[in-house]
Amino acid sequence: MKDLLPIGSVVLLKNAKKKLMVCGRIQVDLNSGEEKIYHYSGCLYPEGLIDPDKLFLFNNEDIERVYYIGMQDEEEFRFRNYVIQKVQENEAHKNTENL
């Protein structure tokens, strides 16, 4: 996994016409029946989150273009490193279960 974008980043997904703003990271889709984990949740930009049904889940590989990178400070860097570490631990645990 490459670095996660910070909250507030604005992106365009592949084959999309409307920009999204990142409003969450490491999101679980409980509606899919398989509890799939996505890198991001995003809301329409510039509208923001006006309807919970308009929340989009996506991964780094779905991003075609980054228009804006959200705020980054020491707290963001610490939290991002923590999240990446937990994701890697989770992936390693899943890989050992499949042996």
Backbone as a printed PyTorch tensor [residue, N CA C, xyz], in Angstrom:
tensor([[[  0.8520,  -1.1750,   0.0000],
         [  0.0000,   0.0000,   0.0000],
         [  0.8950,   1.2330,   0.0000]],

        [[  0.6480,   2.1180,  -0.9370],
         [  1.3810,   3.3820,  -0.8820],
         [  0.7240,   4.2720,   0.1710]],

        [[  1.3470,   5.4120,   0.4490],
         [  0.8240,   6.3120,   1.4770],
         [ -0.6480,   6.6460,   1.2740]],

        [[ -1.3220,   6.8130,   2.3850],
         [ -2.7160,   7.2400,   2.3530],
         [ -2.7830,   8.7560,   2.2440]],

        [[ -3.7310,   9.2350,   1.4810],
         [ -3.9700,  10.6750,   1.3890],
         [ -4.6230,  11.1630,   2.6780]],

        [[ -4.3360,  12.3830,   3.0920],
         [ -4.9720,  12.9220,   4.2930],
         [ -6.4380,  13.3040,   4.0490]],

        [[ -7.1720,  13.4050,   5.1400],
         [ -8.5470,  13.8870,   5.1000],
         [ -8.5510,  15.2640,   4.4270]],

        [[ -9.5540,  15.5070,   3.6040],
         [ -9.6600,  16.7910,   2.9180],
         [ -9.0710,  16.7930,   1.5250]],

        [[ -8.3630,  15.7190,   1.1700],
         [ -7.8060,  15.6320,  -0.1860],
         [ -8.9380,  15.5240,  -1.1930]],

        [[ -8.7400,  16.1040,  -2.3680],
         [ -9.7530,  16.0890,  -3.4240],
         [ -9.1970,  15.3030,  -4.6030]],

        [[ -9.9730,  14.3030,  -5.0540],
         [ -9.5190,  13.3970,  -6.1090],
         [-10.5960,  13.2080,  -7.1680]],

        [[-10.1660,  12.6920,  -8.2970],
         [-11.0810,  12.2500,  -9.3420],
         [-10.8090,  10.7730,  -9.5540]],

        [[-11.8550,   9.9580,  -9.5000],
         [-11.6980,   8.5260,  -9.7210],
         [-11.6800,   8.2240, -11.2110]],

        [[-11.1000,   7.0970, -11.5510],
         [-11.0730,   6.6660, -12.9460],
         [-12.5000,   6.5470, -13.4670]],

        [[-12.7340,   6.9840, -14.6800],
         [-14.0390,   6.9390, -15.3490],
         [-15.1160,   7.7500, -14.6330]],

        [[-14.7200,   8.6970, -13.8080],
         [-15.6900,   9.5450, -13.0950],
         [-15.6600,  10.9520, -13.6770]],

        [[-16.7550,  11.6740, -13.4700],
         [-16.8490,  13.0620, -13.9180],
         [-16.8650,  14.0340, -12.7480]],

        [[-17.1420,  13.5280, -11.5570],
         [-17.3110,  14.3770, -10.3730],
         [-16.1790,  14.1040,  -9.3790]],

        [[-15.6340,  15.1570,  -8.8130],
         [-14.5670,  15.0340,  -7.8190],
         [-15.1490,  14.5700,  -6.4780]],

        [[-14.2880,  13.9180,  -5.6910],
         [-14.6250,  13.4980,  -4.3370],
         [-13.6130,  14.0800,  -3.3640]],

        [[-14.0810,  14.3630,  -2.1440],
         [-13.1940,  14.7910,  -1.0720],
         [-13.0760,  13.6480,  -0.0700]],

        [[-11.8620,  13.2900,   0.2750],
         [-11.6270,  12.2240,   1.2460],
         [-12.1420,  12.6760,   2.6100]],

        [[-13.0460,  11.8710,   3.1830],
         [-13.5850,  12.2070,   4.5060],
         [-13.3990,  11.0660,   5.5030]],

        [[-12.7940,   9.9650,   5.0540],
         [-12.5150,   8.8500,   5.9490],
         [-11.4670,   7.9420,   5.3380]],

        [[-10.7730,   7.2050,   6.2090],
         [ -9.7540,   6.2730,   5.7330],
         [ -9.9350,   4.9260,   6.4060]],

        [[ -9.5350,   3.8900,   5.7130],
         [ -9.6630,   2.5020,   6.1450],
         [-11.1070,   2.2480,   6.5830]],

        [[-11.9420,   2.1740,   5.5830],
         [-13.3850,   2.0450,   5.7710],
         [-13.8430,   0.6260,   5.4430]],

        [[-14.7460,   0.1050,   6.2380],
         [-15.2850,  -1.2340,   6.0240],
         [-16.6720,  -1.1090,   5.4170]],

        [[-16.8820,  -1.8280,   4.3080],
         [-18.1960,  -1.8550,   3.6610],
         [-19.0070,  -2.9930,   4.2630]],

        [[-19.8550,  -2.6740,   5.2180],
         [-20.6720,  -3.6870,   5.8860],
         [-21.8470,  -4.1320,   5.0290]],

        [[-22.1580,  -3.3740,   3.9860],
         [-23.2950,  -3.7080,   3.1280],
         [-22.9570,  -4.7330,   2.0640]],

        [[-21.6860,  -5.0080,   1.8400],
         [-21.2940,  -5.9150,   0.7590],
         [-21.4630,  -7.3740,   1.1470]],

        [[-21.6080,  -7.6600,   2.4330],
         [-21.7460,  -9.0340,   2.8760],
         [-20.4070,  -9.7050,   3.1340]],

        [[-19.3120,  -9.0980,   2.7070],
         [-17.9940,  -9.6870,   2.9230],
         [-17.0840,  -8.7990,   3.7660]],

        [[-17.6090,  -7.6760,   4.2400],
         [-16.8620,  -6.7270,   5.0570],
         [-15.5390,  -6.3400,   4.4040]],

        [[-15.5940,  -5.9470,   3.1550],
         [-14.4100,  -5.5260,   2.4130],
         [-13.8890,  -4.2050,   2.9650]],

        [[-12.5670,  -4.0810,   3.0480],
         [-11.9340,  -2.8610,   3.5510],
         [-11.4620,  -2.0150,   2.3760]],

        [[-11.7980,  -0.7390,   2.4190],
         [-11.3820,   0.2280,   1.4010],
         [-10.4190,   1.2310,   2.0260]],

        [[ -9.5360,   1.8040,   1.2060],
         [ -8.5970,   2.8130,   1.6990],
         [ -9.3180,   4.0900,   2.1280]],

        [[-10.3840,   4.4600,   1.4050],
         [-11.0210,   5.7630,   1.6340],
         [-12.5410,   5.7060,   1.5630]],

        [[-13.1510,   6.6790,   2.2450],
         [-14.5260,   7.0630,   1.9420],
         [-14.4440,   8.5160,   1.4910]],

        [[-15.3360,   8.8850,   0.5810],
         [-15.3210,  10.2430,   0.0640],
         [-16.7220,  10.7520,  -0.1750]],

        [[-16.8480,  12.0590,  -0.1230],
         [-18.1210,  12.7100,  -0.4140],
         [-17.9360,  13.5970,  -1.6410]],

        [[-19.0470,  13.9630,  -2.2510],
         [-18.9860,  14.7970,  -3.4460],
         [-18.3270,  16.1360,  -3.1320]],

        [[-17.5330,  16.5950,  -4.0660],
         [-16.8920,  17.9040,  -3.9370],
         [-17.4290,  18.8070,  -5.0310]],

        [[-17.8680,  20.0060,  -4.7340],
         [-17.7210,  20.7720,  -3.4960],
         [-18.8930,  20.6460,  -2.5370]],

        [[-19.8600,  19.8070,  -2.8280],
         [-21.0840,  19.7440,  -2.0200],
         [-20.8450,  19.3080,  -0.5830]],

        [[-19.9350,  18.3660,  -0.3720],
         [-19.7150,  17.8100,   0.9550],
         [-20.7030,  16.6860,   1.2340]],

        [[-20.7280,  16.2330,   2.4640],
         [-21.5880,  15.1180,   2.8610],
         [-22.9800,  15.6440,   3.1870]],

        [[-23.8630,  15.6070,   2.2010],
         [-25.2300,  16.0890,   2.3950],
         [-26.2250,  14.9410,   2.4830]],

        [[-25.7670,  13.7330,   2.1460],
         [-26.6230,  12.5540,   2.1770],
         [-25.7360,  11.3380,   2.4400]],

        [[-25.9680,  10.5970,   3.5370],
         [-25.1240,   9.4350,   3.8390],
         [-25.1070,   8.3950,   2.7140]],

        [[-26.1480,   8.3860,   1.8880],
         [-26.1800,   7.4490,   0.7650],
         [-25.2550,   7.8830,  -0.3660]],

        [[-24.7000,   9.0810,  -0.2700],
         [-23.7790,   9.5970,  -1.2890],
         [-22.3270,   9.5180,  -0.8080]],

        [[-22.0360,   8.5450,   0.0410],
         [-20.6780,   8.3110,   0.5060],
         [-20.0730,   7.2300,  -0.3790]],

        [[-18.9070,   7.4910,  -0.9300],
         [-18.2780,   6.5850,  -1.8840],
         [-17.0650,   5.9210,  -1.2440]],

        [[-16.9000,   4.6260,  -1.4740],
         [-15.7550,   3.8770,  -0.9690],
         [-14.8310,   3.5730,  -2.1380]],

        [[-13.5180,   3.7800,  -1.9330],
         [-12.5780,   3.5480,  -3.0280],
         [-11.1760,   3.3070,  -2.4840]],

        [[-10.3010,   2.8500,  -3.3770],
         [ -8.9150,   2.5310,  -3.0400],
         [ -7.9510,   3.4030,  -3.8280]],

        [[ -6.6780,   3.3720,  -3.4330],
         [ -5.6520,   4.1470,  -4.1350],
         [ -5.6690,   3.8840,  -5.6320]],

        [[ -5.7980,   2.6260,  -6.0180],
         [ -5.7310,   2.2780,  -7.4420],
         [ -6.9250,   2.7920,  -8.2470]],

        [[ -7.9760,   3.2320,  -7.5750],
         [ -9.1500,   3.7870,  -8.2580],
         [ -8.9760,   5.2680,  -8.6030]],

        [[ -7.9590,   5.9000,  -8.0400],
         [ -7.7570,   7.3430,  -8.2210],
         [ -7.0390,   7.6200,  -9.5370]],

        [[ -7.6530,   8.4710, -10.3440],
         [ -7.0310,   8.8920, -11.5960],
         [ -6.1700,  10.1380, -11.3980]],

        [[ -6.6680,  11.0840, -10.5960],
         [ -5.9670,  12.3560, -10.4250],
         [ -6.2080,  12.9070,  -9.0230]],

        [[ -5.1640,  13.4770,  -8.4490],
         [ -5.2680,  14.1560,  -7.1570],
         [ -5.2370,  15.6540,  -7.4310]],

        [[ -6.3130,  16.3420,  -7.0520],
         [ -6.4020,  17.7890,  -7.2550],
         [ -5.8470,  18.5740,  -6.0730]],

        [[ -6.0040,  18.0220,  -4.8770],
         [ -5.6060,  18.7480,  -3.6730],
         [ -5.2350,  17.7370,  -2.6030]],

        [[ -4.1600,  18.0030,  -1.8890],
         [ -3.7550,  17.1500,  -0.7720],
         [ -4.1230,  17.8680,   0.5150]],

        [[ -4.8790,  17.1710,   1.3770],
         [ -5.3620,  17.7590,   2.6290],
         [ -4.2430,  18.1180,   3.6020]],

        [[ -4.6430,  18.7240,   4.6980],
         [ -3.7010,  19.2070,   5.7120],
         [ -2.8370,  18.0730,   6.2480]],

        [[ -1.5390,  18.3850,   6.4060],
         [ -0.5990,  17.4260,   6.9640],
         [  0.2240,  18.1160,   8.0480]],

        [[  0.1290,  17.5870,   9.2510],
         [  0.9370,  18.0760,  10.3590],
         [  1.4560,  16.8650,  11.1320]],

        [[  2.1060,  17.0920,  12.2590],
         [  2.6830,  15.9870,  13.0210],
         [  1.6190,  14.9730,  13.4390]],

        [[  0.4620,  15.4730,  13.8330],
         [ -0.6200,  14.5780,  14.2600],
         [ -1.0790,  13.6970,  13.1020]],

        [[ -1.2090,  14.2810,  11.9220],
         [ -1.6040,  13.5240,  10.7340],
         [ -0.5700,  12.4570,  10.4080]],

        [[  0.7080,  12.8140,  10.4350],
         [  1.7590,  11.8470,  10.1080],
         [  1.7810,  10.6940,  11.1090]],

        [[  1.6210,  10.9950,  12.4000],
         [  1.5760,   9.9350,  13.4190],
         [  0.3860,   9.0190,  13.1850]],

        [[ -0.7860,   9.6180,  12.9590],
         [ -1.9840,   8.8090,  12.7610],
         [ -1.8690,   7.9730,  11.4910]],

        [[ -1.3700,   8.5560,  10.4120],
         [ -1.2230,   7.8250,   9.1460],
         [ -0.2900,   6.6250,   9.3270]],

        [[  0.8370,   6.8260,  10.0250],
         [  1.7630,   5.7170,  10.2740],
         [  1.1070,   4.6260,  11.1050]],

        [[  0.3130,   5.0210,  12.1040],
         [ -0.4140,   4.0550,  12.9300],
         [ -1.3920,   3.2460,  12.0780]],

        [[ -2.1500,   3.9220,  11.2310],
         [ -3.1400,   3.2450,  10.3850],
         [ -2.4500,   2.2830,   9.4240]],

        [[ -1.3880,   2.7310,   8.7820],
         [ -0.6680,   1.8670,   7.8350],
         [ -0.1160,   0.6430,   8.5520]],

        [[  0.4290,   0.8240,   9.7550],
         [  0.9500,  -0.3030,  10.5270],
         [ -0.1590,  -1.3020,  10.8390]],

        [[ -1.3210,  -0.8170,  11.2760],
         [ -2.4380,  -1.7080,  11.6040],
         [ -2.9330,  -2.4600,  10.3670]],

        [[ -2.9900,  -1.7900,   9.2290],
         [ -3.4180,  -2.4440,   7.9880],
         [ -2.4290,  -3.5380,   7.6170]],

        [[ -1.1380,  -3.2640,   7.7140],
         [ -0.1250,  -4.2650,   7.3870],
         [ -0.2010,  -5.4530,   8.3360]],

        [[ -0.4280,  -5.2000,   9.6220],
         [ -0.5910,  -6.2870,  10.5870],
         [ -1.8070,  -7.1330,  10.2450]],

        [[ -2.9070,  -6.4820,   9.8700],
         [ -4.1280,  -7.1910,   9.4980],
         [ -3.9000,  -8.0550,   8.2630]],

        [[ -3.2040,  -7.5080,   7.2550],
         [ -2.9260,  -8.2630,   6.0350],
         [ -2.0140,  -9.4460,   6.3290]],

        [[ -1.0050,  -9.2660,   7.1920],
         [ -0.1050, -10.3570,   7.5600],
         [ -0.8720, -11.4480,   8.2940]],

        [[ -1.7910, -11.0530,   9.1770],
         [ -2.6120, -12.0200,   9.9130],
         [ -3.4930, -12.8210,   8.9580]],

        [[ -4.1010, -12.1430,   7.9830],
         [ -4.9440, -12.8350,   6.9990],
         [ -4.1240, -13.8160,   6.1810]],

        [[ -2.9000, -13.4330,   5.8110],
         [ -2.0430, -14.3110,   5.0130],
         [ -1.6500, -15.5610,   5.7800]],

        [[ -1.4230, -15.4590,   7.0970],
         [ -1.0690, -16.6410,   7.8750],
         [ -2.2850, -17.5390,   8.0890]],

        [[ -3.4820, -16.9820,   8.1010],
         [ -4.6970, -17.7900,   8.2260],
         [ -4.9280, -18.6390,   6.9860]],

        [[ -4.4590, -18.1710,   5.8340],
         [ -4.6820, -18.8770,   4.5760],
         [ -3.6590, -19.9740,   4.3220]],

        [[ -2.6900, -20.1630,   5.2280],
         [ -1.6660, -21.2040,   5.0310],
         [ -2.1790, -22.5540,   5.4080]]])
